[in-house]
Amino acid sequence: MSDVAILYATFPSRGDAESVAETVLADRLAACANILTPCTSIYRWQGAIARSDEVPALFKTTPQLAERLRARIEALHPYDLPVVALWPAAAAVAVSDWVARETG
């Protein structure tokens, strides 16, 4: 097993998620983005409980590029306060090598 980094973010629309994914892939900051099916998010915002439909996405990168990728996603994101969570993950060596090649 070898290490990769997974970044998780939600977007207001599939189009927003796809646009960010295409940009970070072109920038070679991520090897892959998985755009998932819409979900309902329930959260506290400005003193009230809010609810919205969002589109989650997972981005795969190297641990070395994770913070640069996070900053780029945040810069491209349409939300005032984008939440980009970073999860370290163990992957097969072949997957880790592929991620390194595609981001290198």
N, C-alpha and C positions, 0 to 999 in steps of 0.2 A: 504494500500500500504506500501511497505517496500523497502529499498534501495538495489540495486545491482550495480556492476560496469561492464561496457562493454568496452573492449579494442578492437580497430580497427587497423589492420595492413595489408599491402599488401605484397605479396611474388612473386618472379620471376616465380614460377611454383606451380602447385597443389601439387606435391610431397613435395616441401619445406613446404608448408602450413600444409599438413597432418603430416609431421614429427614433426614440432614444436608443433602442436596441441596434438599429441600423447604424447610427452614428458611432456608438462605442465599439461596434465590430469593425467599422471602417477605420477608427482610430487605433485598432489592435489592442484595446484595453480589455476586451473580453473575447473568448473563443466561441461562446454560445450564449444565446438568450432563449429561455423557455417562457413564452407568454401563455399564461394559464387562462382558464375560463373565468368569467366575472364572478365576483364575490360581493357579499354585503359586509361593509365595515361599520361597526358601531363604536363610537369613540367620544371622548370629552373634547370639546373645542370651544374656546372663548366662554367658559363657564356653563355650558349646556351640553347635554348629550345629543350627538348628531348621528346621522345614519346616511350612508351613501353607497352606491354601487361603484366598485372599483375593479381594475384589472391587475392582478398580481403578475410579476415577472421575476424570474430567477436568472442571474448572470453568473457565468463560470469564468474564473480568471485564476492567475497565480497569486499566491500570498504576497509576493513582492509588488504586484500591481493593484492590490485590493483597495488601498486608500486613494490612489489616483483615479481608479474607476468610480469609487464612491463620490469623489468630488465632481467628476464629470457628469455622473447621473444627476447629482443635486443641481448642478449648473444648468442642465438641459430640462429639468423637471418643471412642469407648469404650476405645481403647488407652492404656496408661500413657505410651507414647512414640510418638505419631502422627508419621509422616513426611509432611510436606506440601511437595512440591517446587514451585518457581515457575519457569516457563519464559516468557520474553518471546517473543512470536510476531508475525509480520507477517500481516496479514489484509487482504482487500479493504476499501476505504473503506466500502462499504455494510455490511459485517459489523462493522467497528469502530464505525460510527455506531449500528447496532442494539444492540451491547453497551452503548454509552454511554447510549442512550435507556432501555434496560431496567434499568439500574443507577442511573439518575439520579433 
